[in-house]
Amino acid sequence: MCSKRFLILAVLCPLMLLVSCGKKAEDPNAPARWGKDNYYDKFLWKKHVPDTLYKTLAFDFNEDAKNYMEKPLRLGLFKKTNSGKMLPVMENEMEVFVDGNKCSNNIIDVQPGTEQLKVGIVFNNDAENKVHHWFFRAVDDGGLERINDMDPDTYNADNASLMDVEAEKHKVMNPLAEGSLLTTIMLVAALLVWLLVLKAIFFPTFRVGKVQIQDPVPYNSLRRVRGYRKMILTNKLPKQGFFDKVFAGKILYEVNELWTSPVVIEPKDKNSVRLRCPKDFMADARVLKKNQEYTIQNMTTSKKTKIKIS
């Protein structure tokens, strides 16, 4: 009579390959893809919270295993060094969780008769930024004679693996930093478009060179206006705001007590300007052409002033 205690069997397989996919994997020996964690460095208040990469493992213990196993099957995750040696994956690299509970030393205990376990992997800071290739190995076979149709000599061999898995740790830009960068780029682009293109359309500047104002004696003023967006004749000198100057253009102020109300001169074309007078001033014309003399009269004081564009 054969002892059933040594004729027990357990099969370990990733459930995702059995039921989650509509068809079988093309290469049954390919590592199971466990998932990818996109991590990023801290930026301001935005700090990365590691993802838990979950997969469900399915187990198929035969009746002998269910009846005669006295301790659990213990599985560990290992990595292979460049020399081919298998080493346990330590907790400073990643942590293993089963059904939400952390596994001590990253060891998974599989009780006899277990059908499924929801296994989670969390990358820690010491894990490299790459695709990690790990191997499930039996740390303690629990007295099983065969696992995945392998005998103990086979699955306990130095390079043996019950299942190969791949999990990726991928560094990306912090979402807050990325959003801030994109916002900054868009703002700078909009600023350049405004300063280089739209500003000249909405706020054109003088293309004539000078404005000469004289009378009553001794009043005589010659002002260079090219590059200004307007000239204001006033009896008070206001202070133009910085942002108005940058985004709309500079204003030239001509200050004299004669101008009891502001008189505004604006660009028209390279040969003329527009004159905007308040109700208490009167002028010969509203459009002043180059090299012609015009008169502006203060209707309140009856004083007249000559103006010439050049």
C-alpha positions in Angstrom: 0.0 0.0 0.0 1.4 3.3 -1.1 1.6 6.1 1.5 -0.7 8.9 0.5 1.4 11.3 2.6 4.0 11.3 -0.2 1.7 11.2 -3.1 0.2 14.7 -2.7 0.1 17.4 -5.4 -0.3 21.1 -5.6 -0.5 23.2 -8.7 0.4 26.9 -8.6 -0.7 29.2 -11.4 -1.7 32.8 -11.9 -5.5 33.0 -12.1 -5.2 35.9 -14.5 -3.9 33.6 -17.2 -6.7 31.1 -16.6 -9.8 33.3 -16.4 -8.9 37.0 -16.9 -7.8 36.6 -20.5 -10.1 35.6 -23.4 -7.4 33.3 -24.8 -4.3 31.6 -23.6 -1.0 33.3 -23.6 1.0 32.7 -26.8 4.1 31.7 -24.8 3.1 29.7 -21.7 6.7 30.0 -20.4 6.7 33.8 -20.6 6.8 35.6 -17.2 3.5 36.7 -15.9 3.1 40.5 -16.1 2.3 41.7 -12.6 1.9 45.4 -13.5 3.6 48.7 -13.5 3.9 51.4 -10.8 4.5 54.9 -12.1 6.3 56.7 -9.4 7.5 60.3 -9.1 9.6 62.6 -6.9 7.9 64.9 -4.4 7.0 68.4 -5.7 5.6 70.9 -3.4 2.7 69.2 -1.6 2.3 66.4 -4.2 3.9 63.2 -3.0 3.8 59.8 -4.6 1.7 57.1 -2.9 3.0 53.7 -4.1 0.4 51.6 -6.0 -0.3 48.1 -4.8 0.0 45.8 -7.8 -2.5 43.0 -7.3 -2.9 39.6 -9.0 -4.9 36.6 -7.9 -3.0 33.3 -7.6 -5.0 30.1 -8.0 -4.0 26.8 -6.3 -5.2 23.2 -7.0 -4.4 20.9 -4.1 -5.4 17.3 -4.6 -7.3 15.4 -1.9 -4.2 13.9 -0.4 -2.6 17.3 0.0 -5.7 18.6 1.6 -6.0 15.7 4.0 -2.3 15.1 5.0 -0.5 18.4 4.8 0.4 19.4 8.4 1.8 22.9 7.6 1.4 25.4 4.9 3.3 25.7 1.6 5.6 28.7 2.0 6.4 30.7 -1.1 9.0 33.5 -1.5 9.9 35.9 -4.3 13.5 35.7 -5.5 15.6 37.6 -8.0 18.5 36.3 -10.0 21.9 38.0 -9.8 24.2 38.5 -12.8 26.0 35.4 -11.8 22.8 33.4 -11.8 22.4 33.1 -8.1 18.9 33.3 -6.6 18.5 35.8 -3.8 15.3 36.7 -1.8 13.8 40.0 -2.7 14.1 42.1 0.4 11.5 44.4 2.0 13.6 47.5 1.3 12.9 46.8 -2.4 9.3 45.7 -2.3 6.7 44.3 0.1 4.2 41.5 -0.4 0.6 41.6 0.8 -1.9 38.8 0.9 -5.6 39.8 1.1 -4.4 43.2 2.3 -2.2 41.9 5.0 1.6 42.4 4.9 3.6 39.2 4.7 6.5 38.9 7.1 9.8 38.7 5.2 7.8 38.6 2.0 6.9 35.0 2.6 3.4 33.8 1.4 1.8 31.0 3.5 -0.6 28.9 1.5 -2.8 26.7 3.7 -3.8 23.2 2.4 -7.1 23.5 0.4 -6.5 27.2 -0.5 -8.0 27.9 -3.9 -7.1 31.6 -4.4 -5.0 34.3 -2.8 -5.1 37.9 -3.7 -1.4 38.9 -3.7 -0.2 42.5 -3.8 3.3 43.9 -4.4 4.3 47.4 -3.4 7.6 48.8 -4.6 9.8 50.6 -2.0 12.4 53.3 -2.4 15.4 51.0 -2.9 13.8 49.3 -5.9 15.5 50.2 -9.2 13.7 52.1 -11.9 13.3 49.2 -14.3 11.4 46.0 -15.2 12.0 43.5 -12.3 12.1 39.8 -13.1 11.2 37.8 -10.1 10.7 34.1 -9.3 8.3 32.3 -7.0 10.1 29.5 -5.1 9.1 27.2 -2.4 10.8 28.3 0.8 9.1 25.4 2.6 7.2 22.8 0.5 5.0 21.7 3.5 5.8 18.1 2.8 4.5 18.1 -0.8 5.9 15.5 -3.1 5.2 17.4 -6.3 4.5 21.0 -7.2 3.5 21.9 -10.7 4.5 18.4 -11.8 8.0 18.9 -10.4 9.6 16.7 -7.7 11.4 18.3 -4.7 14.8 17.8 -6.3 13.6 19.8 -9.3 11.8 22.7 -7.7 14.5 23.0 -5.0 17.3 23.3 -7.5 19.3 26.4 -7.4 17.8 28.0 -10.5 14.3 26.4 -10.3 11.2 28.5 -10.3 7.5 27.7 -9.8 6.5 30.8 -11.6 8.3 33.8 -13.2 6.8 37.2 -12.9 7.6 40.7 -14.1 6.8 44.0 -12.4 7.9 47.4 -13.5 8.8 50.5 -11.6 8.6 53.4 -13.9 9.7 56.9 -13.1 7.4 59.7 -14.5 7.2 63.4 -13.9 5.3 64.5 -10.8 1.8 65.4 -12.1 1.8 68.7 -10.2 5.2 69.6 -11.6 4.1 68.5 -15.1 0.9 70.6 -14.8 2.9 73.5 -13.6 5.4 73.2 -16.4 2.7 72.9 -19.1 0.8 75.9 -17.6 4.1 77.9 -17.5 4.8 77.0 -21.2 1.3 78.0 -22.2 1.5 81.3 -20.3 5.0 82.1 -21.8 3.7 81.2 -25.3 0.6 83.4 -24.8 2.8 86.2 -23.5 5.1 86.0 -26.5 2.2 85.9 -28.9 0.7 89.0 -27.2 4.0 90.9 -27.1 5.2 90.0 -30.6 2.0 89.9 -32.5 -1.3 90.9 -30.9 0.0 93.9 -28.9 0.9 95.8 -32.1 -2.6 95.0 -33.5 -4.6 96.1 -30.5 -2.3 98.9 -29.3 -0.4 100.3 -32.4 2.4 102.8 -31.8 3.2 106.1 -33.5 4.9 105.8 -36.9 5.4 109.6 -37.1 8.6 111.0 -35.5 7.8 114.2 -33.6 5.1 116.4 -32.3 5.8 120.2 -31.9 3.6 122.3 -29.7 4.0 126.1 -29.3 2.1 129.2 -28.1 1.0 131.0 -26.2 4.5 132.3 -25.6 6.8 131.2 -24.1 5.3 127.7 -24.4 7.3 125.6 -26.9 7.7 121.8 -26.8 9.2 119.3 -29.2 8.5 115.6 -28.3 9.7 112.4 -30.0 6.6 110.1 -30.1 7.8 107.2 -32.2 7.2 103.9 -30.3 4.6 105.4 -27.9 1.0 104.2 -28.1 -0.5 107.6 -27.3 0.4 111.1 -26.2 -1.7 112.9 -23.6 -1.6 116.7 -23.2 -2.5 117.3 -19.5 -1.9 119.7 -16.6 -1.0 116.8 -14.2 1.6 114.0 -14.6 0.0 110.7 -13.8 2.1 107.5 -13.2 1.6 104.8 -15.7 1.3 101.3 -14.2 4.1 98.8 -14.9 1.8 96.1 -16.4 -0.1 98.7 -18.5 3.3 99.9 -19.9 4.5 96.3 -20.7 1.3 94.8 -22.0 -0.3 97.8 -23.7 2.6 100.1 -24.4 4.1 103.3 -23.1 2.2 106.6 -22.9 3.9 110.0 -23.4 2.7 112.8 -21.2 3.0 116.5 -22.1 2.4 118.5 -19.0 1.3 122.2 -19.0 -1.3 124.2 -17.2 -2.8 125.1 -20.5 -4.4 121.6 -20.8 -7.2 122.0 -18.3 -8.7 118.8 -19.7 -6.7 115.9 -21.3 -6.2 116.1 -25.0 -5.2 112.8 -26.6 -3.1 112.2 -29.7 -3.2 108.6 -31.1 -1.4 106.8 -34.0 -3.2 106.6 -37.4 -0.5 105.8 -40.0 3.0 106.8 -41.0 1.8 110.2 -42.2 -0.8 111.3 -39.7 -2.2 111.1 -36.2 -5.7 111.3 -34.6 -6.6 114.1 -32.3 -9.2 113.6 -29.6 -10.3 116.8 -27.8 -12.7 117.1 -24.8 -15.7 119.3 -25.1 -13.9 122.4 -23.7 -11.3 122.2 -26.5 -11.6 122.8 -30.3 -9.2 122.0 -33.1 -8.9 122.6 -36.8 -9.1 118.9 -37.6 -9.4 115.5 -36.0 -6.7 114.0 -38.3 -3.4 115.9 -38.2 -1.1 115.3 -41.2 2.7 115.6 -41.2 4.3 118.9 -41.9 1.1 120.9 -41.5 0.3 123.3 -38.7 -3.0 123.1 -36.8 -4.5 125.1 -34.0 -6.0 123.8 -30.7 -8.1 126.3 -28.7 -9.0 126.1 -25.1 -12.7 127.3 -25.1 -12.6 128.1 -21.4 -9.6 130.3 -21.4 -9.7 131.2 -25.2 -5.9 130.4 -25.4 -4.7 129.0 -28.7 -1.9 126.6 -29.3 -0.2 125.5 -32.5 0.6 121.9 -33.2 2.7 120.3 -35.9 3.5 116.7 -36.8 6.8 115.7 -38.4 
